[in-house]
Amino acid sequence: MDYVSALVPPVVMAAFFIGLVVTIVKSQGGPNKAKEDAVVDAALAGAEAARQPRRDT
C-alpha cells in the first residue's frame, strides 16, 4: 500500500494543474477581452511615460 500513498500527491497535483490550465484557456477572449486589453495598454503606457526622462526646455 506504500505505492498508493506515493502516487496520490502527484496525481492530485496533476489534476489541479490540468484544471488550472483549462480555466486559464477558457477565460481567454470573450466579451471582456477588449476591456482587459485596454487596461493593460494603459498600464504599459503609464509605465513607459514614467520611464522617459523629462526634458525641460
Secondary structure, DSSP 8 states (H G I E B T S, - for coil): -HHHHHHHHHHHHHHHHHHHHHHHHHHSSSTTHHHHHHHHHHHHHHHHHHHS-----
